[in-house]
Amino acid sequence: MVLQSTAQTLPDTFNLKETIITGTYKELRRENFAIPVEIYTADYFKTNNVYNLQDAIRMISGLQANIDGGVDGAADIEINGMEGTYALVMLDGAPITGGTGNLYGLMGIPMSIIDRIEVIKGPSSTLYGTEAIAGVLNVITINPARGAKVAVDARLSSYLENSLDVAACFKEGKANGLFSASVYNMNYRWDFNKDNFMDIPLQNRIALFNKWSFRNKYQKSSSVFGRYLWEQRTGGEMQFKKSMRGTDERYAESIITNRVELMGNFILPIATADVNLMFGFSNHNSDATYGLTKFRNTERNGYLQMTYDYKIGKISDLLIGLVYRFNWYDDNLLTTQDTTDGKNRNKPIVNQFPALFLQDMIHFNENNEVLVGLRIEYNTYFTNVAFAPRFDYKWMDSKKKNEVRFGIG
């Protein structure tokens, strides 16, 4: 359980009328939401000369792209110092779940297609489950209907890294599409401290992203998008060659990754109710060598969620959600072996998480607002039930210059 309280004076340039979707599953004015959601626009990053997503994350206070792999350079995203497994990464409001989601969820997304980044620092498990204990990082891509028709960005750094990002927006019938392709290469071997180990891992990456948005007959917006990522990352002794992979000629750590994602967010065509259906699926394959040790794994994650937004008068805004998600994991180690009868049989780990959540925003008046919520989630692997309650209170003066927030969850 985490307790948070804040009191601040808001600068004149702090736009409380900006809309958010993080923490609500719908567009809502920031001033009308009890949970503090930080918004970082594309203009903010351009002003600070930030041109890749990893550097953008480093510009956000309390967030860190922490390097966990000292040799291969693998990194995850931490919020307020908590490990990456407790921070949920989202893309256009869709959670990228699973153990590899935090590490690979945002790789290869060019800054040219990012509209803004929304961040919740602190527990958000009531709405998003046990993967959001530290908080939520939500990357919102541009609306294809309003994006540039073509955007090209090519860069070469002083470390001889080179990248090429191409994005295009187009219209097909009543749907608007966004496509981007990103290529990144780092092939020069640097050894600044002369210890015969590469100080910057060799990397080659290709990423593709495609998004379609459209409106139903009631002008309610929906979207579907897919992403593909291929990456090879290598670190180790300076004399290492690809032919030495998996041998003891020269020590190196090498990881080849293939990842596919498909996600959708649909507002059902019901005139008198706001019913939202979300789905997502990812398939992640890794082929890694750590010196002589070979490690291969496959992870599949999926979720299906339906929410119903119900307004009670002008005071209460109730959100009810039913969720089902699963995690399927297999590797070549004993972690997925069944040896109960003395024989080694492959047994992938399967975990399912059915859940129910309720969240109610209560607007007493223009100055006072309360948010209460509860999530009940069952874990089939550990056969236990997790309860995630939360309570938030917000006071704001009539001029919208000063605010006090209190939260526990």
Residue, then its C-alpha position, 0 to 999 in steps of 0.5 A: m500500500v502506498l500513500q501519496s499527498t501533494a500540494q502545489t501552485l500551478p503555473d499559468t502555462f499549466n494547461l488543465k484543459e488538456t485531455i487525458i485517457t490514462g487512468t480513465y479509459k476515455e478522454l477526460r479533461r485533466e482538471n476533472f480527474a483526481i489522480p495526478v496525470e503528467i503530460y509531456t507533449a511532442d513540442y516539449f521534447k523538441t524544445n529539449n532536442v530529444y529525438n528518440l524515445q529512450d532519451a525522452i523517458r530520461m527527460i521525465s522526472g521520476l522515470q529512468a531507463n535503467i540498464d540491467g544488462g551490463v554487457d548486452g545493454a538490456a534496459d527496462i523502465e523504472i518509475n520512482g526507483m521501483e523495478g521495471t516489472y512493477a511499471l506498466v508500459m502502454l501504447d495508445g492506452a493499450p497495456i503491453t503486458g508480460g515480463t518482456g513488455n517493459l523491456y521491448g514495449l517501446m523499442g523502435i517507435p519514432m518520435s515523429i509519430i508520438d503526440r504525447i506521453e502520459v505518466i501516472k507515478g504511484p499505484s494504479s493496480t485498481l484499473y490496470g492490475t498487478e503490473a502497475i504497482a509503481g505506475v503507468l507510462n502511456v505513449i500516445t501516437i498521433n491521430p492519423a487524420r491530423g498527422a503529416k503525410v510523410a515524415v523522414d528523420a535520419r541521424l548519425s551520432s558522434y558514437l557512429e550510431n545511425s538511424l532512419d525513421v519514416a512515417a506516413c499518414f493516409k486515408e482509405g475509405k472512412a479509415n485513417g492509417l498511420f505507418s512507420a518503419s524504423v531502422y537503427n544500427m550501432n556497429y562500431r566497437w568502442d572501448f573507452n576504458k581499455d578493458n577489452f570489452m565493448d562499452i557500447p553494445l552492438q545493435n541492429r534493429i528493425a521496427l514496423f508500426n501500423k495503426w488504423s482509426f475509424r468512427n462508427k455510425y455514432q461517431k465514436s472513435s475506435s482503433v486497431f494497430g500492430r507492431y513488429l520488432w526484430e533486434q540483435r544486440t551483442g556485447g563482450e570482448m572486442q575480438f568477438k565475431k558472429s561465428m564465435r556465438g555460443t562458444d568459449e573462443r571469446y566471451a560475449e552475450s548476444i540476444i536475437t529478438n522477434r516480437v509481434e503485437l496486435m491490439g485494438n480498442f473499440i467503442l461499441p456502436i450503442a447510442t445510449a451507452d459507452v461500452n468499450l472493448m479492448f484486446g491485445f496479443s503479443n508473441h515474443n521469441s528470444d534466442a540468446t547466448y551468454g558465453l557457452t550458455k544458450f537460452r531460448n524462450t517464448e512468451r505469449n500474452g493476451y488480454l480481453q477487457m470490456t468496460y461500461d461507463y455509467k453516469i449517475g446524475k451530474i455527480s457520479d461517473l462509474l466505470i465497471g470493467l471485466v478483464y481476462r488476461f493470460n501469460w504463456y511462457d516456455d524456455n529451455l531451462l528447468t523452470t519449464q520442466d516437469t520431473t515429478d515421475g523422474k522424467n524431464r517433460n516440457k511443461p510451459i508455465v500458464n497463468q491466467f488472471p480473470a478480474l473485476f474492477l469498479q472505479d467511481m469519480i464523485h464530483f461534489n462541486e467545482n472544488n472537491e472531487v473523490l475517486v474510489g475504486l476496487r479491483i479483484e483479481y484471481n491468479t490461477y498459477f498461485t491460486n490466490v486472490a488479490f485485492a487492489p483498493r484505492f482512494d484519492y481526493k482532490w481540492m482545487d481553488s476556483k481560479k484553478k491555480n492551486e490544488v491539494r491531492f491526497g491518495i492511498g492505494 
